[in-house]
Amino acid sequence: MKEYNIKDLMGTLDFEKDKLHKTKYNLFLTTHEIEVLDKYDIIYNKHHTAKELLQDINYRIPYLEEAEAEELDEVGRSIAERDYYQNTRK
């Protein structure tokens, strides 16, 4: 069995990246998602729903280089998944 040094592992974890923040209209975005949206000048605070935000993201993706489009698409998928689990009746 492989042994791990807990102190070393704790030093490599970035808890702030996945911290959730509430937007003006009560959407929840991680620090990382906010950074990426800011990078592509997507104003997340103007959107009332995750679906509106996802439309804005999907509108911009075709105009980006491949690596940039992948980064923004990954953020979009993360937001869509969170929206699904928060707003789907079980």
Biopython code that builds the backbone (N, CA, C, O; Angstrom):
import numpy as np
from Bio.PDB.StructureBuilder import StructureBuilder

atoms = [
    (1, "MET", "N", (0.842, -1.172, 0.000)),
    (1, "MET", "CA", (0.000, 0.000, 0.000)),
    (1, "MET", "C", (0.891, 1.241, 0.000)),
    (1, "MET", "O", (1.859, 1.329, 0.756)),
    (2, "LYS", "N", (0.546, 2.189, -0.858)),
    (2, "LYS", "CA", (1.321, 3.417, -0.956)),
    (2, "LYS", "C", (0.967, 4.356, 0.185)),
    (2, "LYS", "O", (-0.206, 4.514, 0.523)),
    (3, "GLU", "N", (1.980, 4.980, 0.780)),
    (3, "GLU", "CA", (1.745, 5.920, 1.865)),
    (3, "GLU", "C", (1.865, 7.342, 1.348)),
    (3, "GLU", "O", (2.681, 7.629, 0.473)),
    (4, "TYR", "N", (1.052, 8.222, 1.892)),
    (4, "TYR", "CA", (1.043, 9.615, 1.486)),
    (4, "TYR", "C", (1.367, 10.500, 2.668)),
    (4, "TYR", "O", (0.981, 10.214, 3.801)),
    (5, "ASN", "N", (2.075, 11.573, 2.394)),
    (5, "ASN", "CA", (2.372, 12.563, 3.414)),
    (5, "ASN", "C", (1.241, 13.600, 3.382)),
    (5, "ASN", "O", (1.104, 14.349, 2.415)),
    (6, "ILE", "N", (0.450, 13.632, 4.429)),
    (6, "ILE", "CA", (-0.725, 14.508, 4.496)),
    (6, "ILE", "C", (-0.329, 15.981, 4.354)),
    (6, "ILE", "O", (-1.012, 16.738, 3.665)),
    (7, "LYS", "N", (0.746, 16.386, 4.987)),
    (7, "LYS", "CA", (1.175, 17.789, 4.908)),
    (7, "LYS", "C", (1.505, 18.184, 3.474)),
    (7, "LYS", "O", (1.174, 19.287, 3.038)),
    (8, "ASP", "N", (2.153, 17.289, 2.745)),
    (8, "ASP", "CA", (2.478, 17.582, 1.344)),
    (8, "ASP", "C", (1.209, 17.683, 0.506)),
    (8, "ASP", "O", (1.093, 18.573, -0.337)),
    (9, "LEU", "N", (0.267, 16.788, 0.728)),
    (9, "LEU", "CA", (-0.984, 16.813, -0.026)),
    (9, "LEU", "C", (-1.788, 18.075, 0.268)),
    (9, "LEU", "O", (-2.356, 18.674, -0.645)),
    (10, "MET", "N", (-1.839, 18.477, 1.519)),
    (10, "MET", "CA", (-2.589, 19.674, 1.889)),
    (10, "MET", "C", (-2.001, 20.919, 1.242)),
    (10, "MET", "O", (-2.720, 21.868, 0.930)),
    (11, "GLY", "N", (-0.692, 20.907, 1.045)),
    (11, "GLY", "CA", (-0.036, 22.051, 0.419)),
    (11, "GLY", "C", (-0.353, 22.185, -1.061)),
    (11, "GLY", "O", (-0.193, 23.267, -1.626)),
    (12, "THR", "N", (-0.802, 21.105, -1.702)),
    (12, "THR", "CA", (-1.080, 21.147, -3.131)),
    (12, "THR", "C", (-2.549, 21.427, -3.443)),
    (12, "THR", "O", (-2.895, 21.682, -4.597)),
    (13, "LEU", "N", (-3.409, 21.384, -2.437)),
    (13, "LEU", "CA", (-4.836, 21.621, -2.669)),
    (13, "LEU", "C", (-5.140, 23.111, -2.704)),
    (13, "LEU", "O", (-4.634, 23.881, -1.888)),
    (14, "ASP", "N", (-5.970, 23.503, -3.656)),
    (14, "ASP", "CA", (-6.371, 24.897, -3.775)),
    (14, "ASP", "C", (-7.856, 25.000, -3.435)),
    (14, "ASP", "O", (-8.716, 24.834, -4.300)),
    (15, "PHE", "N", (-8.139, 25.274, -2.176)),
    (15, "PHE", "CA", (-9.520, 25.342, -1.714)),
    (15, "PHE", "C", (-10.231, 26.580, -2.246)),
    (15, "PHE", "O", (-11.445, 26.553, -2.451)),
    (16, "GLU", "N", (-9.509, 27.641, -2.467)),
    (16, "GLU", "CA", (-10.113, 28.899, -2.920)),
    (16, "GLU", "C", (-10.667, 28.777, -4.339)),
    (16, "GLU", "O", (-11.679, 29.405, -4.653)),
    (17, "LYS", "N", (-10.040, 28.000, -5.185)),
    (17, "LYS", "CA", (-10.454, 27.847, -6.582)),
    (17, "LYS", "C", (-11.894, 27.348, -6.705)),
    (17, "LYS", "O", (-12.618, 27.769, -7.608)),
    (18, "ASP", "N", (-12.308, 26.468, -5.819)),
    (18, "ASP", "CA", (-13.635, 25.864, -5.885)),
    (18, "ASP", "C", (-14.635, 26.491, -4.909)),
    (18, "ASP", "O", (-15.743, 25.980, -4.738)),
    (19, "LYS", "N", (-14.250, 27.574, -4.284)),
    (19, "LYS", "CA", (-15.148, 28.259, -3.349)),
    (19, "LYS", "C", (-16.283, 28.898, -4.140)),
    (19, "LYS", "O", (-16.052, 29.537, -5.167)),
    (20, "LEU", "N", (-17.519, 28.721, -3.652)),
    (20, "LEU", "CA", (-18.684, 29.277, -4.338)),
    (20, "LEU", "C", (-18.955, 30.716, -3.879)),
    (20, "LEU", "O", (-18.841, 31.047, -2.699)),
    (21, "HIS", "N", (-19.316, 31.552, -4.851)),
    (21, "HIS", "CA", (-19.678, 32.936, -4.593)),
    (21, "HIS", "C", (-21.066, 33.180, -5.180)),
    (21, "HIS", "O", (-21.393, 32.670, -6.251)),
    (22, "LYS", "N", (-21.869, 33.955, -4.479)),
    (22, "LYS", "CA", (-23.217, 34.282, -4.953)),
    (22, "LYS", "C", (-23.151, 35.565, -5.776)),
    (22, "LYS", "O", (-22.567, 36.558, -5.342)),
    (23, "THR", "N", (-23.755, 35.542, -6.969)),
    (23, "THR", "CA", (-23.786, 36.722, -7.822)),
    (23, "THR", "C", (-24.956, 37.619, -7.436)),
    (23, "THR", "O", (-25.741, 37.293, -6.545)),
    (24, "LYS", "N", (-25.056, 38.737, -8.113)),
    (24, "LYS", "CA", (-26.112, 39.721, -7.850)),
    (24, "LYS", "C", (-27.506, 39.108, -7.908)),
    (24, "LYS", "O", (-28.373, 39.457, -7.107)),
    (25, "TYR", "N", (-27.726, 38.186, -8.864)),
    (25, "TYR", "CA", (-29.045, 37.558, -9.023)),
    (25, "TYR", "C", (-29.076, 36.110, -8.522)),
    (25, "TYR", "O", (-29.810, 35.272, -9.045)),
    (26, "ASN", "N", (-28.267, 35.841, -7.505)),
    (26, "ASN", "CA", (-28.285, 34.571, -6.774)),
    (26, "ASN", "C", (-27.848, 33.353, -7.575)),
    (26, "ASN", "O", (-28.320, 32.246, -7.316)),
    (27, "LEU", "N", (-26.962, 33.537, -8.535)),
    (27, "LEU", "CA", (-26.310, 32.394, -9.168)),
    (27, "LEU", "C", (-25.069, 32.084, -8.342)),
    (27, "LEU", "O", (-24.484, 32.974, -7.726)),
    (28, "PHE", "N", (-24.676, 30.823, -8.335)),
    (28, "PHE", "CA", (-23.474, 30.436, -7.611)),
    (28, "PHE", "C", (-22.393, 30.053, -8.610)),
    (28, "PHE", "O", (-22.592, 29.185, -9.459)),
    (29, "LEU", "N", (-21.234, 30.719, -8.496)),
    (29, "LEU", "CA", (-20.091, 30.463, -9.359)),
    (29, "LEU", "C", (-18.850, 30.269, -8.499)),
    (29, "LEU", "O", (-18.705, 30.895, -7.449)),
    (30, "THR", "N", (-17.960, 29.399, -8.955)),
    (30, "THR", "CA", (-16.707, 29.203, -8.229)),
    (30, "THR", "C", (-15.750, 30.343, -8.560)),
    (30, "THR", "O", (-15.940, 31.070, -9.536)),
    (31, "THR", "N", (-14.733, 30.483, -7.740)),
    (31, "THR", "CA", (-13.701, 31.491, -7.978)),
    (31, "THR", "C", (-13.086, 31.280, -9.356)),
    (31, "THR", "O", (-12.877, 32.241, -10.097)),
    (32, "HIS", "N", (-12.797, 30.037, -9.701)),
    (32, "HIS", "CA", (-12.202, 29.730, -11.005)),
    (32, "HIS", "C", (-13.134, 30.135, -12.153)),
    (32, "HIS", "O", (-12.689, 30.733, -13.133)),
    (33, "GLU", "N", (-14.418, 29.813, -12.033)),
    (33, "GLU", "CA", (-15.378, 30.171, -13.082)),
    (33, "GLU", "C", (-15.437, 31.686, -13.266)),
    (33, "GLU", "O", (-15.471, 32.178, -14.394)),
    (34, "ILE", "N", (-15.448, 32.415, -12.165)),
    (34, "ILE", "CA", (-15.482, 33.881, -12.226)),
    (34, "ILE", "C", (-14.231, 34.411, -12.928)),
    (34, "ILE", "O", (-14.318, 35.325, -13.747)),
    (35, "GLU", "N", (-13.077, 33.842, -12.609)),
    (35, "GLU", "CA", (-11.832, 34.280, -13.243)),
    (35, "GLU", "C", (-11.882, 34.066, -14.754)),
    (35, "GLU", "O", (-11.475, 34.942, -15.517)),
    (36, "VAL", "N", (-12.377, 32.911, -15.190)),
    (36, "VAL", "CA", (-12.451, 32.617, -16.620)),
    (36, "VAL", "C", (-13.471, 33.526, -17.296)),
    (36, "VAL", "O", (-13.206, 34.047, -18.379)),
    (37, "LEU", "N", (-14.622, 33.725, -16.680)),
    (37, "LEU", "CA", (-15.634, 34.605, -17.259)),
    (37, "LEU", "C", (-15.099, 36.031, -17.377)),
    (37, "LEU", "O", (-15.332, 36.699, -18.384)),
    (38, "ASP", "N", (-14.389, 36.495, -16.364)),
    (38, "ASP", "CA", (-13.777, 37.827, -16.426)),
    (38, "ASP", "C", (-12.750, 37.905, -17.555)),
    (38, "ASP", "O", (-12.661, 38.917, -18.249)),
    (39, "LYS", "N", (-11.986, 36.849, -17.733)),
    (39, "LYS", "CA", (-10.955, 36.799, -18.772)),
    (39, "LYS", "C", (-11.556, 37.020, -20.159)),
    (39, "LYS", "O", (-10.928, 37.635, -21.020)),
    (40, "TYR", "N", (-12.771, 36.517, -20.373)),
    (40, "TYR", "CA", (-13.425, 36.648, -21.680)),
    (40, "TYR", "C", (-14.507, 37.727, -21.678)),
    (40, "TYR", "O", (-15.385, 37.739, -22.541)),
    (41, "ASP", "N", (-14.437, 38.626, -20.706)),
    (41, "ASP", "CA", (-15.335, 39.781, -20.611)),
    (41, "ASP", "C", (-16.808, 39.396, -20.621)),
    (41, "ASP", "O", (-17.632, 40.071, -21.238)),
    (42, "ILE", "N", (-17.131, 38.310, -19.935)),
    (42, "ILE", "CA", (-18.524, 37.895, -19.783)),
    (42, "ILE", "C", (-18.999, 38.429, -18.436)),
    (42, "ILE", "O", (-18.474, 38.064, -17.384)),
    (43, "ILE", "N", (-19.997, 39.293, -18.490)),
    (43, "ILE", "CA", (-20.499, 39.943, -17.283)),
    (43, "ILE", "C", (-21.562, 39.041, -16.658)),
    (43, "ILE", "O", (-22.731, 39.078, -17.043)),
    (44, "TYR", "N", (-21.144, 38.249, -15.710)),
    (44, "TYR", "CA", (-22.020, 37.256, -15.092)),
    (44, "TYR", "C", (-23.055, 37.888, -14.180)),
    (44, "TYR", "O", (-24.103, 37.286, -13.945)),
    (45, "ASN", "N", (-22.798, 39.084, -13.657)),
    (45, "ASN", "CA", (-23.733, 39.722, -12.728)),
    (45, "ASN", "C", (-24.989, 40.277, -13.397)),
    (45, "ASN", "O", (-25.921, 40.693, -12.709)),
    (46, "LYS", "N", (-25.022, 40.289, -14.713)),
    (46, "LYS", "CA", (-26.226, 40.800, -15.381)),
    (46, "LYS", "C", (-27.240, 39.687, -15.663)),
    (46, "LYS", "O", (-28.372, 39.968, -16.057)),
    (47, "HIS", "N", (-26.846, 38.442, -15.468)),
    (47, "HIS", "CA", (-27.711, 37.309, -15.794)),
    (47, "HIS", "C", (-28.549, 36.888, -14.592)),
    (47, "HIS", "O", (-28.045, 36.744, -13.478)),
    (48, "HIS", "N", (-29.839, 36.697, -14.849)),
    (48, "HIS", "CA", (-30.769, 36.298, -13.797)),
    (48, "HIS", "C", (-30.797, 34.777, -13.596)),
    (48, "HIS", "O", (-31.133, 34.301, -12.512)),
    (49, "THR", "N", (-30.446, 34.020, -14.634)),
    (49, "THR", "CA", (-30.459, 32.558, -14.539)),
    (49, "THR", "C", (-29.178, 31.987, -15.129)),
    (49, "THR", "O", (-28.482, 32.640, -15.907)),
    (50, "ALA", "N", (-28.891, 30.763, -14.741)),
    (50, "ALA", "CA", (-27.726, 30.074, -15.295)),
    (50, "ALA", "C", (-27.904, 29.863, -16.796)),
    (50, "ALA", "O", (-26.930, 29.911, -17.549)),
    (51, "LYS", "N", (-29.124, 29.633, -17.229)),
    (51, "LYS", "CA", (-29.384, 29.417, -18.657)),
    (51, "LYS", "C", (-29.046, 30.659, -19.471)),
    (51, "LYS", "O", (-28.515, 30.538, -20.575)),
    (52, "GLU", "N", (-29.338, 31.849, -18.955)),
    (52, "GLU", "CA", (-28.961, 33.085, -19.637)),
    (52, "GLU", "C", (-27.438, 33.193, -19.737)),
    (52, "GLU", "O", (-26.895, 33.548, -20.783)),
    (53, "LEU", "N", (-26.775, 32.886, -18.650)),
    (53, "LEU", "CA", (-25.310, 32.936, -18.634)),
    (53, "LEU", "C", (-24.738, 31.933, -19.624)),
    (53, "LEU", "O", (-23.790, 32.245, -20.345)),
    (54, "LEU", "N", (-25.299, 30.741, -19.666)),
    (54, "LEU", "CA", (-24.822, 29.712, -20.595)),
    (54, "LEU", "C", (-25.034, 30.134, -22.048)),
    (54, "LEU", "O", (-24.210, 29.816, -22.905)),
    (55, "GLN", "N", (-26.111, 30.838, -22.335)),
    (55, "GLN", "CA", (-26.332, 31.346, -23.690)),
    (55, "GLN", "C", (-25.237, 32.336, -24.062)),
    (55, "GLN", "O", (-24.726, 32.303, -25.182)),
    (56, "ASP", "N", (-24.879, 33.203, -23.147)),
    (56, "ASP", "CA", (-23.804, 34.172, -23.386)),
    (56, "ASP", "C", (-22.482, 33.451, -23.633)),
    (56, "ASP", "O", (-21.736, 33.814, -24.542)),
    (57, "ILE", "N", (-22.193, 32.439, -22.832)),
    (57, "ILE", "CA", (-20.963, 31.655, -23.000)),
    (57, "ILE", "C", (-20.957, 30.977, -24.367)),
    (57, "ILE", "O", (-19.976, 31.061, -25.105)),
    (58, "ASN", "N", (-22.055, 30.307, -24.695)),
    (58, "ASN", "CA", (-22.124, 29.579, -25.972)),
    (58, "ASN", "C", (-22.067, 30.505, -27.177)),
    (58, "ASN", "O", (-21.593, 30.103, -28.240)),
    (59, "TYR", "N", (-22.535, 31.726, -27.032)),
    (59, "TYR", "CA", (-22.461, 32.701, -28.109)),
    (59, "TYR", "C", (-21.008, 33.072, -28.409)),
    (59, "TYR", "O", (-20.645, 33.275, -29.567)),
    (60, "ARG", "N", (-20.183, 33.159, -27.376)),
    (60, "ARG", "CA", (-18.806, 33.619, -27.549)),
    (60, "ARG", "C", (-17.825, 32.530, -27.986)),
    (60, "ARG", "O", (-16.800, 32.834, -28.596)),
    (61, "ILE", "N", (-18.122, 31.295, -27.688)),
    (61, "ILE", "CA", (-17.186, 30.200, -27.959)),
    (61, "ILE", "C", (-16.735, 30.135, -29.423)),
    (61, "ILE", "O", (-15.539, 29.967, -29.661)),
    (62, "PRO", "N", (-17.619, 30.257, -30.412)),
    (62, "PRO", "CA", (-17.170, 30.136, -31.809)),
    (62, "PRO", "C", (-16.159, 31.199, -32.247)),
    (62, "PRO", "O", (-15.468, 31.009, -33.247)),
    (63, "TYR", "N", (-16.062, 32.294, -31.528)),
    (63, "TYR", "CA", (-15.169, 33.383, -31.902)),
    (63, "TYR", "C", (-13.787, 33.286, -31.253)),
    (63, "TYR", "O", (-12.943, 34.161, -31.444)),
    (64, "LEU", "N", (-13.565, 32.223, -30.489)),
    (64, "LEU", "CA", (-12.306, 32.070, -29.751)),
    (64, "LEU", "C", (-11.392, 31.051, -30.422)),
    (64, "LEU", "O", (-11.833, 30.216, -31.211)),
    (65, "GLU", "N", (-10.121, 31.141, -30.092)),
    (65, "GLU", "CA", (-9.155, 30.123, -30.511)),
    (65, "GLU", "C", (-9.526, 28.806, -29.823)),
    (65, "GLU", "O", (-10.266, 28.805, -28.839)),
    (66, "GLU", "N", (-9.017, 27.696, -30.337)),
    (66, "GLU", "CA", (-9.414, 26.379, -29.847)),
    (66, "GLU", "C", (-9.174, 26.200, -28.343)),
    (66, "GLU", "O", (-10.062, 25.740, -27.625)),
    (67, "ALA", "N", (-7.988, 26.557, -27.868)),
    (67, "ALA", "CA", (-7.670, 26.373, -26.444)),
    (67, "ALA", "C", (-8.563, 27.257, -25.566)),
    (67, "ALA", "O", (-9.016, 26.833, -24.503)),
    (68, "GLU", "N", (-8.807, 28.478, -26.019)),
    (68, "GLU", "CA", (-9.676, 29.379, -25.263)),
    (68, "GLU", "C", (-11.106, 28.862, -25.251)),
    (68, "GLU", "O", (-11.788, 28.906, -24.227)),
    (69, "ALA", "N", (-11.554, 28.370, -26.411)),
    (69, "ALA", "CA", (-12.916, 27.830, -26.511)),
    (69, "ALA", "C", (-13.093, 26.642, -25.580)),
    (69, "ALA", "O", (-14.139, 26.501, -24.948)),
    (70, "GLU", "N", (-12.088, 25.791, -25.491)),
    (70, "GLU", "CA", (-12.157, 24.632, -24.592)),
    (70, "GLU", "C", (-12.248, 25.070, -23.140)),
    (70, "GLU", "O", (-13.012, 24.501, -22.361)),
    (71, "GLU", "N", (-11.465, 26.085, -22.776)),
    (71, "GLU", "CA", (-11.482, 26.578, -21.392)),
    (71, "GLU", "C", (-12.866, 27.134, -21.045)),
    (71, "GLU", "O", (-13.407, 26.833, -19.981)),
    (72, "LEU", "N", (-13.433, 27.935, -21.933)),
    (72, "LEU", "CA", (-14.739, 28.523, -21.675)),
    (72, "LEU", "C", (-15.846, 27.464, -21.723)),
    (72, "LEU", "O", (-16.806, 27.533, -20.956)),
    (73, "ASP", "N", (-15.710, 26.491, -22.618)),
    (73, "ASP", "CA", (-16.681, 25.402, -22.697)),
    (73, "ASP", "C", (-16.677, 24.576, -21.414)),
    (73, "ASP", "O", (-17.735, 24.156, -20.943)),
    (74, "GLU", "N", (-15.510, 24.343, -20.854)),
    (74, "GLU", "CA", (-15.402, 23.592, -19.595)),
    (74, "GLU", "C", (-16.129, 24.327, -18.468)),
    (74, "GLU", "O", (-16.819, 23.700, -17.665)),
    (75, "VAL", "N", (-15.980, 25.630, -18.408)),
    (75, "VAL", "CA", (-16.682, 26.434, -17.404)),
    (75, "VAL", "C", (-18.186, 26.350, -17.637)),
    (75, "VAL", "O", (-18.959, 26.222, -16.688)),
    (76, "GLY", "N", (-18.596, 26.421, -18.891)),
    (76, "GLY", "CA", (-20.016, 26.309, -19.222)),
    (76, "GLY", "C", (-20.599, 24.976, -18.786)),
    (76, "GLY", "O", (-21.704, 24.919, -18.246)),
    (77, "ARG", "N", (-19.848, 23.899, -19.025)),
    (77, "ARG", "CA", (-20.332, 22.569, -18.615)),
    (77, "ARG", "C", (-20.446, 22.474, -17.098)),
    (77, "ARG", "O", (-21.376, 21.854, -16.584)),
    (78, "SER", "N", (-19.522, 23.075, -16.393)),
    (78, "SER", "CA", (-19.555, 23.065, -14.929)),
    (78, "SER", "C", (-20.783, 23.822, -14.410)),
    (78, "SER", "O", (-21.464, 23.358, -13.495)),
    (79, "ILE", "N", (-21.056, 24.972, -14.994)),
    (79, "ILE", "CA", (-22.223, 25.769, -14.591)),
    (79, "ILE", "C", (-23.508, 25.020, -14.933)),
    (79, "ILE", "O", (-24.443, 25.000, -14.133)),
    (80, "ALA", "N", (-23.563, 24.405, -16.110)),
    (80, "ALA", "CA", (-24.756, 23.660, -16.533)),
    (80, "ALA", "C", (-25.019, 22.477, -15.608)),
    (80, "ALA", "O", (-26.168, 22.198, -15.264)),
    (81, "GLU", "N", (-23.964, 21.786, -15.207)),
    (81, "GLU", "CA", (-24.128, 20.642, -14.315)),
    (81, "GLU", "C", (-24.653, 21.096, -12.949)),
    (81, "GLU", "O", (-25.552, 20.467, -12.391)),
    (82, "ARG", "N", (-24.101, 22.171, -12.417)),
    (82, "ARG", "CA", (-24.561, 22.682, -11.122)),
    (82, "ARG", "C", (-26.022, 23.126, -11.232)),
    (82, "ARG", "O", (-26.820, 22.868, -10.331)),
    (83, "ASP", "N", (-26.369, 23.789, -12.331)),
    (83, "ASP", "CA", (-27.750, 24.228, -12.539)),
    (83, "ASP", "C", (-28.696, 23.036, -12.596)),
    (83, "ASP", "O", (-29.784, 23.080, -12.022)),
    (84, "TYR", "N", (-28.296, 21.987, -13.273)),
    (84, "TYR", "CA", (-29.123, 20.792, -13.368)),
    (84, "TYR", "C", (-29.423, 20.216, -11.983)),
    (84, "TYR", "O", (-30.575, 19.928, -11.660)),
    (85, "TYR", "N", (-28.388, 20.053, -11.178)),
    (85, "TYR", "CA", (-28.580, 19.442, -9.859)),
    (85, "TYR", "C", (-29.316, 20.357, -8.882)),
    (85, "TYR", "O", (-30.005, 19.873, -7.985)),
    (86, "GLN", "N", (-29.178, 21.676, -9.047)),
    (86, "GLN", "CA", (-29.871, 22.596, -8.151)),
    (86, "GLN", "C", (-31.337, 22.780, -8.523)),
    (86, "GLN", "O", (-32.168, 23.044, -7.654)),
    (87, "ASN", "N", (-31.662, 22.642, -9.810)),
    (87, "ASN", "CA", (-33.010, 23.015, -10.264)),
    (87, "ASN", "C", (-33.835, 21.889, -10.852)),
    (87, "ASN", "O", (-34.912, 22.141, -11.393)),
    (88, "THR", "N", (-33.368, 20.666, -10.763)),
    (88, "THR", "CA", (-34.142, 19.532, -11.264)),
    (88, "THR", "C", (-34.886, 18.899, -10.092)),
    (88, "THR", "O", (-34.310, 18.603, -9.045)),
    (89, "ARG", "N", (-36.170, 18.704, -10.303)),
    (89, "ARG", "CA", (-36.961, 18.061, -9.249)),
    (89, "ARG", "C", (-36.576, 16.586, -9.185)),
    (89, "ARG", "O", (-36.433, 15.912, -10.206)),
    (90, "LYS", "N", (-36.418, 16.123, -7.990)),
    (90, "LYS", "CA", (-36.008, 14.733, -7.813)),
    (90, "LYS", "C", (-37.146, 13.879, -7.391)),
    (90, "LYS", "O", (-36.976, 12.675, -7.196)),
]
sb = StructureBuilder()
sb.init_structure("model")
sb.init_model(0)
sb.init_chain("A")
sb.init_seg("    ")
for serial, (resi, resn, name, xyz) in enumerate(atoms, 1):
    if name == "N":
        sb.init_residue(resn, " ", resi, " ")
    sb.init_atom(name, np.array(xyz, "f"), 0.0, 1.0, " ", f" {name:<3s}", serial, name[0])
structure = sb.get_structure()
